[in-house]
């Protein structure tokens, strides 16, 4: 009888361990799946150097364009968060330049504070 109880306890421990490992693997996969999905964020087009606070007060568009000429990347300011925008698409870059200092809707894959841009449109 003692042997059966020990075997049952060991089987329960193994089953609990396996179930726990499966849950951990499942939870780890959720952010990876979410990271691959497109999202649309609306905010103000800025640059990564200035973010929400431009050096040229009251001239957000001009400041953004100057910073871009000095090697910065476009950014999207959404509330308190600043997302760096990554794209090499000429049409998207032209649209971002047109919308500098203005509201825009950016669709792309969000990974932390970076957005891989798929499309750019004027925001409201």
N, C-alpha and C positions, 0 to 999 in steps of 0.2 A: 503494500500500500504506500509506503513512504516513497518508493521509487516512482510510482505513478504521480504522486503529488509534486515531486521534484521535476518530473518531465513536464507536467502541466504548467508549472511555474516558468520553466525555461521556455516552453512554447509561447506562453503569454508574453514573456519579455521579448522574445525574438519578434513576435507579431507587432508589439508596441513599437519596437525600434524601427522595424521596416515601415510601418505606417507613419511614424514621425519623420523618417527620411523622405518619404514620398511627399509629405506635406511641405517640407522645407524646399524640395526641388520645385514643387508647384508654385510656391510663393515667390521663389527666385525668378521664375519665368514670367510672372505678371508684368514687372517693369519692362522687361525686354520686349514683350508683345506690345505694350503701350507705346514704347519709344518708336516703334516702326510705323505707327499710325499718323496720318496727317491731321493736323489741327489748324484752326483758323484763329488768329489772335488779332485784335484791333488795338492800335496804339499810335504813338507819334514816332515818325521816322527821324532818327538822330544818327549819331556816330558813336562808336565804341569808346573813343577817348573822352568825350564830354558826357555821354549818357543823358541824364535828365537836366543837367546844369551846364549850360553853354557859357563859354568864356565871353562871347559877344552877346551881352544881355539884350534881349528883345529882337535878336536877329538869328533865330534858330536855324532857318534855312541856309542863310549865308555861312554861318559858323559850321554847319554840317558839311557843306560843300568844300570849305577851306580845309577842314580836318581830313576829308576824303582825299584831297590833293596831297596831303602830307602823310598818306599811308594808313589812315584809319580804315575801319570797316563800318558798313552801315549797321545800325542797331534799331531796335524797336523798343520804345519805352511804354510799358503797360503797368500803370499804377506805380508801384515802388520798384518793379523789376525791370532790368535792362537785358534784352536778348540780343546777342550778336547774330547778324544775318549772314549766312554763307550762301553765295551763289556766284557762278561764273557766267550766267545767262545774260547776254548783252541787253535784251529787252527788259528783264527784271531790274538790272542795274540802272537803265535809263529811266524806268518808272520810279525807282527809289530816289533818283536824283530829282525828278519832277516833284515828288512828294516830300522832299526834305523839309522838316519843320511842320509837316501837316499830318493829319490822321490817315492811316492806311490799314488795310486788312491784308495780313500776310498769312498764306497757307503754306505749311511745310511740316517737316518732322522735327519735333522739339526734343532736344537731348540736353537736359539741364538748363543752361542759359544760352544755348545755341539753337538756332533754327536753320535747317537746311531748306532754303526757300524753293517752293514749287510754283507759287504765283503771288503777284502783287496787284492790289486794286486800291483805289481811293476808299478811304473809310468815311464813316458818317458820325 
